[in-house]
Amino acid sequence: MKTSSLGLFSLVALLGSLSVGCASTAPPFDTMKSANITAFRLQNFEPPPTAAPAAGQPAQPGAIPGVPPEIQAWVTQGAQALQQLLPPGLALPGAPAVAVPPPAPEAPRFHGFRILGQTQVMDPDLKEKLGEIFGDEDNFDNNHAACGYSEMGISFSPQPGVQNDMLISFSCNQVLARTFAWPHPASGMKPDMVKELTSAVQKIFPPGT
């Protein structure tokens, strides 16, 4: 049986359209390239003023008193590339921590987290990359901690009156939607996604800023 050139062309076109569909970016992240995007550096945890090890229970070597274990693990194992997102008073192993006074009650916040800094994301290529990272459901799984200490927030507005806010927790390894329905079946960040997002964060908040 012979296959006409027209039939072969139709088959190739169909397969091509299917492959493009599989690589689509889920809404609302498909609007990020043209949206107004604000990125926030957040204080993921605010220890009580008297945070200290419990009586009779000395702190573990290298542990930071009053800091949750998830954040402690992130600081010691995975925060080297994201020093700009470390909360005040914390430092990488071997570096001295600096005492920081507690924030004033009126300190600006983003969904409950103290804002340490913010910036507009202007680069269209970077905005498109963020949309691809968050819009690909293959970047997510259910491997995340049961906590919500967020080091970063993103708010993007594709049009007036529409505000999409989300919180990003590297220490808990997940993304939390706050003003829109999360489009994926999972919200835990896979290792390759963490690498991609870390690279993007370094452009949004260059080290030392």
Short mmCIF file of the C-alpha atoms (twelve columns), coordinates in Angstrom:
data_MODEL
# 
_entry.id   MODEL 
# 
loop_
_atom_site.group_PDB 
_atom_site.id 
_atom_site.type_symbol 
_atom_site.label_atom_id 
_atom_site.label_alt_id 
_atom_site.label_comp_id 
_atom_site.label_asym_id 
_atom_site.label_seq_id 
_atom_site.Cartn_x 
_atom_site.Cartn_y 
_atom_site.Cartn_z 
_atom_site.pdbx_PDB_model_num 
ATOM 1   C CA . MET A 1   0.000  0.000  0.000  1 
ATOM 2   C CA . LYS A 2   1.373  3.372  -1.009 1 
ATOM 3   C CA . THR A 3   1.254  6.454  1.204  1 
ATOM 4   C CA . SER A 4   0.634  9.725  -0.633 1 
ATOM 5   C CA . SER A 5   2.917  12.666 0.033  1 
ATOM 6   C CA . LEU A 6   -0.143 14.645 1.149  1 
ATOM 7   C CA . GLY A 7   -1.076 11.982 3.700  1 
ATOM 8   C CA . LEU A 8   2.469  11.865 5.029  1 
ATOM 9   C CA . PHE A 9   2.539  15.654 5.343  1 
ATOM 10  C CA . SER A 10  -0.744 15.594 7.298  1 
ATOM 11  C CA . LEU A 11  0.621  12.958 9.659  1 
ATOM 12  C CA . VAL A 12  3.793  14.968 10.325 1 
ATOM 13  C CA . ALA A 13  1.753  18.123 10.930 1 
ATOM 14  C CA . LEU A 14  -0.501 16.265 13.380 1 
ATOM 15  C CA . LEU A 15  2.432  14.858 15.337 1 
ATOM 16  C CA . GLY A 16  4.034  18.297 15.409 1 
ATOM 17  C CA . SER A 17  0.897  19.897 16.831 1 
ATOM 18  C CA . LEU A 18  0.671  17.206 19.506 1 
ATOM 19  C CA . SER A 19  4.280  17.767 20.568 1 
ATOM 20  C CA . VAL A 20  3.692  21.514 20.824 1 
ATOM 21  C CA . GLY A 21  0.595  20.891 22.943 1 
ATOM 22  C CA . CYS A 22  2.559  18.753 25.398 1 
ATOM 23  C CA . ALA A 23  5.071  21.558 25.895 1 
ATOM 24  C CA . SER A 24  2.471  24.241 26.594 1 
ATOM 25  C CA . THR A 25  2.712  26.529 29.618 1 
ATOM 26  C CA . ALA A 26  -0.170 26.210 32.057 1 
ATOM 27  C CA . PRO A 27  -2.215 29.313 32.847 1 
ATOM 28  C CA . PRO A 28  -1.868 31.749 34.494 1 
ATOM 29  C CA . PHE A 29  1.888  31.355 33.931 1 
ATOM 30  C CA . ASP A 30  1.418  31.652 30.173 1 
ATOM 31  C CA . THR A 31  0.817  35.385 30.766 1 
ATOM 32  C CA . MET A 32  4.066  36.077 32.630 1 
ATOM 33  C CA . LYS A 33  6.063  37.190 29.589 1 
ATOM 34  C CA . SER A 34  3.854  40.250 29.109 1 
ATOM 35  C CA . ALA A 35  2.778  40.738 32.745 1 
ATOM 36  C CA . ASN A 36  3.981  43.253 35.305 1 
ATOM 37  C CA . ILE A 37  6.063  41.149 37.723 1 
ATOM 38  C CA . THR A 38  7.267  42.102 41.191 1 
ATOM 39  C CA . ALA A 39  9.634  39.802 43.069 1 
ATOM 40  C CA . PHE A 40  9.982  39.958 46.855 1 
ATOM 41  C CA . ARG A 41  12.758 38.826 49.173 1 
ATOM 42  C CA . LEU A 42  11.025 37.567 52.292 1 
ATOM 43  C CA . GLN A 43  12.052 36.704 55.827 1 
ATOM 44  C CA . ASN A 44  11.045 33.074 55.970 1 
ATOM 45  C CA . PHE A 45  10.937 32.820 59.773 1 
ATOM 46  C CA . GLU A 46  10.908 35.275 62.646 1 
ATOM 47  C CA . PRO A 47  12.202 33.615 65.823 1 
ATOM 48  C CA . PRO A 48  10.784 34.713 69.168 1 
ATOM 49  C CA . PRO A 49  12.950 37.342 70.944 1 
ATOM 50  C CA . THR A 50  14.036 34.783 73.545 1 
ATOM 51  C CA . ALA A 51  14.549 31.823 71.217 1 
ATOM 52  C CA . ALA A 52  16.891 29.350 72.873 1 
ATOM 53  C CA . PRO A 53  17.326 25.573 73.267 1 
ATOM 54  C CA . ALA A 54  14.940 23.964 75.717 1 
ATOM 55  C CA . ALA A 55  16.223 23.531 79.262 1 
ATOM 56  C CA . GLY A 56  18.383 20.453 79.589 1 
ATOM 57  C CA . GLN A 57  18.609 20.042 75.811 1 
ATOM 58  C CA . PRO A 58  21.833 21.613 74.496 1 
ATOM 59  C CA . ALA A 59  21.793 22.809 70.905 1 
ATOM 60  C CA . GLN A 60  23.267 20.496 68.312 1 
ATOM 61  C CA . PRO A 61  26.729 21.503 67.061 1 
ATOM 62  C CA . GLY A 62  26.349 24.091 64.310 1 
ATOM 63  C CA . ALA A 63  22.631 24.544 64.989 1 
ATOM 64  C CA . ILE A 64  21.120 28.013 65.115 1 
ATOM 65  C CA . PRO A 65  18.955 28.423 68.232 1 
ATOM 66  C CA . GLY A 66  15.277 28.971 67.528 1 
ATOM 67  C CA . VAL A 67  15.481 28.175 63.793 1 
ATOM 68  C CA . PRO A 68  13.242 25.381 62.398 1 
ATOM 69  C CA . PRO A 69  15.090 22.251 61.220 1 
ATOM 70  C CA . GLU A 70  13.970 22.718 57.599 1 
ATOM 71  C CA . ILE A 71  15.577 26.150 57.426 1 
ATOM 72  C CA . GLN A 72  18.640 24.883 59.302 1 
ATOM 73  C CA . ALA A 73  19.064 22.091 56.732 1 
ATOM 74  C CA . TRP A 74  18.634 24.506 53.825 1 
ATOM 75  C CA . VAL A 75  21.222 26.918 55.244 1 
ATOM 76  C CA . THR A 76  23.804 24.184 55.805 1 
ATOM 77  C CA . GLN A 77  23.183 22.166 52.637 1 
ATOM 78  C CA . GLY A 78  21.633 24.189 49.851 1 
ATOM 79  C CA . ALA A 79  21.747 27.945 50.409 1 
ATOM 80  C CA . GLN A 80  25.244 28.620 49.065 1 
ATOM 81  C CA . ALA A 81  23.845 29.796 45.719 1 
ATOM 82  C CA . LEU A 82  21.069 31.837 47.320 1 
ATOM 83  C CA . GLN A 83  22.851 33.836 50.014 1 
ATOM 84  C CA . GLN A 84  20.804 36.884 49.010 1 
ATOM 85  C CA . LEU A 85  17.683 35.061 50.255 1 
ATOM 86  C CA . LEU A 86  19.042 34.213 53.699 1 
ATOM 87  C CA . PRO A 87  16.981 35.879 56.434 1 
ATOM 88  C CA . PRO A 88  18.646 38.503 58.652 1 
ATOM 89  C CA . GLY A 89  20.802 37.062 61.406 1 
ATOM 90  C CA . LEU A 90  21.549 33.783 59.635 1 
ATOM 91  C CA . ALA A 91  24.840 32.964 57.970 1 
ATOM 92  C CA . LEU A 92  26.361 30.099 56.061 1 
ATOM 93  C CA . PRO A 93  28.437 27.602 58.077 1 
ATOM 94  C CA . GLY A 94  31.750 29.123 59.146 1 
ATOM 95  C CA . ALA A 95  30.510 32.702 58.869 1 
ATOM 96  C CA . PRO A 96  29.428 34.651 61.948 1 
ATOM 97  C CA . ALA A 97  25.748 35.452 62.338 1 
ATOM 98  C CA . VAL A 98  24.824 39.092 62.852 1 
ATOM 99  C CA . ALA A 99  22.299 40.078 65.492 1 
ATOM 100 C CA . VAL A 100 19.283 41.762 63.923 1 
ATOM 101 C CA . PRO A 101 16.583 43.585 65.901 1 
ATOM 102 C CA . PRO A 102 13.011 42.322 65.486 1 
ATOM 103 C CA . PRO A 103 10.967 44.061 62.801 1 
ATOM 104 C CA . ALA A 104 8.595  46.836 63.715 1 
ATOM 105 C CA . PRO A 105 4.921  45.799 63.829 1 
ATOM 106 C CA . GLU A 106 4.239  47.970 60.789 1 
ATOM 107 C CA . ALA A 107 6.998  46.372 58.690 1 
ATOM 108 C CA . PRO A 108 5.686  45.776 55.124 1 
ATOM 109 C CA . ARG A 109 4.652  42.201 54.467 1 
ATOM 110 C CA . PHE A 110 3.670  39.944 51.591 1 
ATOM 111 C CA . HIS A 111 1.045  37.394 52.619 1 
ATOM 112 C CA . GLY A 112 2.267  37.465 56.195 1 
ATOM 113 C CA . PHE A 113 6.014  37.415 55.507 1 
ATOM 114 C CA . ARG A 114 8.215  40.426 56.211 1 
ATOM 115 C CA . ILE A 115 9.479  42.025 52.989 1 
ATOM 116 C CA . LEU A 116 13.266 42.426 53.002 1 
ATOM 117 C CA . GLY A 117 13.491 43.788 49.466 1 
ATOM 118 C CA . GLN A 118 11.592 43.918 46.208 1 
ATOM 119 C CA . THR A 119 12.225 44.620 42.557 1 
ATOM 120 C CA . GLN A 120 10.422 44.753 39.227 1 
ATOM 121 C CA . VAL A 121 11.314 42.025 36.737 1 
ATOM 122 C CA . MET A 122 11.764 43.927 33.476 1 
ATOM 123 C CA . ASP A 123 13.714 41.548 31.197 1 
ATOM 124 C CA . PRO A 124 11.153 39.884 28.853 1 
ATOM 125 C CA . ASP A 125 13.371 36.833 28.393 1 
ATOM 126 C CA . LEU A 126 13.599 36.382 32.168 1 
ATOM 127 C CA . LYS A 127 9.843  36.839 32.530 1 
ATOM 128 C CA . GLU A 128 9.253  34.241 29.829 1 
ATOM 129 C CA . LYS A 129 11.685 31.872 31.575 1 
ATOM 130 C CA . LEU A 130 9.811  32.244 34.864 1 
ATOM 131 C CA . GLY A 131 6.586  31.393 33.060 1 
ATOM 132 C CA . GLU A 132 8.161  28.268 31.591 1 
ATOM 133 C CA . ILE A 133 9.566  27.175 34.959 1 
ATOM 134 C CA . PHE A 134 6.348  27.559 36.919 1 
ATOM 135 C CA . GLY A 135 4.044  26.625 34.055 1 
ATOM 136 C CA . ASP A 136 5.532  23.170 33.381 1 
ATOM 137 C CA . GLU A 137 3.828  20.557 35.553 1 
ATOM 138 C CA . ASP A 138 6.738  18.166 34.938 1 
ATOM 139 C CA . ASN A 139 8.847  20.430 37.184 1 
ATOM 140 C CA . PHE A 140 6.771  19.448 40.221 1 
ATOM 141 C CA . ASP A 141 6.199  16.407 42.390 1 
ATOM 142 C CA . ASN A 142 4.935  15.685 45.900 1 
ATOM 143 C CA . ASN A 143 8.395  15.588 47.490 1 
ATOM 144 C CA . HIS A 144 8.282  18.569 49.851 1 
ATOM 145 C CA . ALA A 145 8.306  19.254 53.567 1 
ATOM 146 C CA . ALA A 146 5.108  19.984 55.468 1 
ATOM 147 C CA . CYS A 147 6.008  23.594 56.173 1 
ATOM 148 C CA . GLY A 148 5.657  27.007 54.586 1 
ATOM 149 C CA . TYR A 149 8.725  29.117 55.346 1 
ATOM 150 C CA . SER A 150 8.913  31.284 52.238 1 
ATOM 151 C CA . GLU A 151 12.105 33.054 51.153 1 
ATOM 152 C CA . MET A 152 10.599 34.624 48.058 1 
ATOM 153 C CA . GLY A 153 7.306  35.908 46.698 1 
ATOM 154 C CA . ILE A 154 6.187  36.732 43.188 1 
ATOM 155 C CA . SER A 155 3.230  38.841 42.148 1 
ATOM 156 C CA . PHE A 156 2.349  39.175 38.478 1 
ATOM 157 C CA . SER A 157 -0.460 41.109 36.874 1 
ATOM 158 C CA . PRO A 158 -1.280 40.298 33.235 1 
ATOM 159 C CA . GLN A 159 -4.009 42.942 33.155 1 
ATOM 160 C CA . PRO A 160 -5.536 45.567 35.442 1 
ATOM 161 C CA . GLY A 161 -7.547 44.035 38.266 1 
ATOM 162 C CA . VAL A 162 -5.839 40.631 38.048 1 
ATOM 163 C CA . GLN A 163 -3.138 39.908 40.625 1 
ATOM 164 C CA . ASN A 164 -1.501 36.481 40.806 1 
ATOM 165 C CA . ASP A 165 0.507  36.054 44.017 1 
ATOM 166 C CA . MET A 166 2.585  33.052 45.053 1 
ATOM 167 C CA . LEU A 167 5.087  32.139 47.735 1 
ATOM 168 C CA . ILE A 168 8.277  30.171 47.061 1 
ATOM 169 C CA . SER A 169 9.939  28.163 49.807 1 
ATOM 170 C CA . PHE A 170 13.369 26.752 49.043 1 
ATOM 171 C CA . SER A 171 13.726 25.453 52.609 1 
ATOM 172 C CA . CYS A 172 10.421 23.536 52.368 1 
ATOM 173 C CA . ASN A 173 10.862 22.837 48.636 1 
ATOM 174 C CA . GLN A 174 7.470  23.982 47.421 1 
ATOM 175 C CA . VAL A 175 5.473  26.743 45.740 1 
ATOM 176 C CA . LEU A 176 2.201  27.989 47.227 1 
ATOM 177 C CA . ALA A 177 -0.397 29.894 45.180 1 
ATOM 178 C CA . ARG A 178 -2.140 32.582 47.205 1 
ATOM 179 C CA . THR A 179 -4.571 34.429 44.909 1 
ATOM 180 C CA . PHE A 180 -5.199 31.891 42.144 1 
ATOM 181 C CA . ALA A 181 -5.888 28.195 41.706 1 
ATOM 182 C CA . TRP A 182 -2.689 26.147 41.466 1 
ATOM 183 C CA . PRO A 183 -2.825 24.508 38.011 1 
ATOM 184 C CA . HIS A 184 -0.659 21.449 38.674 1 
ATOM 185 C CA . PRO A 185 -1.387 18.234 40.599 1 
ATOM 186 C CA . ALA A 186 1.754  18.749 42.739 1 
ATOM 187 C CA . SER A 187 3.624  21.734 44.192 1 
ATOM 188 C CA . GLY A 188 6.973  20.294 45.326 1 
ATOM 189 C CA . MET A 189 9.971  21.473 43.294 1 
ATOM 190 C CA . LYS A 190 12.092 18.845 41.550 1 
ATOM 191 C CA . PRO A 191 15.908 19.229 41.791 1 
ATOM 192 C CA . ASP A 192 16.290 20.372 38.168 1 
ATOM 193 C CA . MET A 193 13.622 23.008 38.696 1 
ATOM 194 C CA . VAL A 194 15.399 24.264 41.810 1 
ATOM 195 C CA . LYS A 195 18.551 24.712 39.719 1 
ATOM 196 C CA . GLU A 196 16.670 26.620 37.004 1 
ATOM 197 C CA . LEU A 197 14.876 28.798 39.525 1 
ATOM 198 C CA . THR A 198 18.110 29.474 41.427 1 
ATOM 199 C CA . SER A 199 19.670 30.732 38.204 1 
ATOM 200 C CA . ALA A 200 16.683 33.016 37.632 1 
ATOM 201 C CA . VAL A 201 16.789 34.318 41.212 1 
ATOM 202 C CA . GLN A 202 20.455 35.226 40.813 1 
ATOM 203 C CA . LYS A 203 19.420 37.492 37.924 1 
ATOM 204 C CA . ILE A 204 16.443 38.969 39.787 1 
ATOM 205 C CA . PHE A 205 18.431 39.597 42.987 1 
ATOM 206 C CA . PRO A 206 22.142 39.628 42.046 1 
ATOM 207 C CA . PRO A 207 24.397 38.444 44.894 1 
ATOM 208 C CA . GLY A 208 25.379 41.308 47.137 1 
ATOM 209 C CA . THR A 209 22.226 43.330 46.496 1 
# 
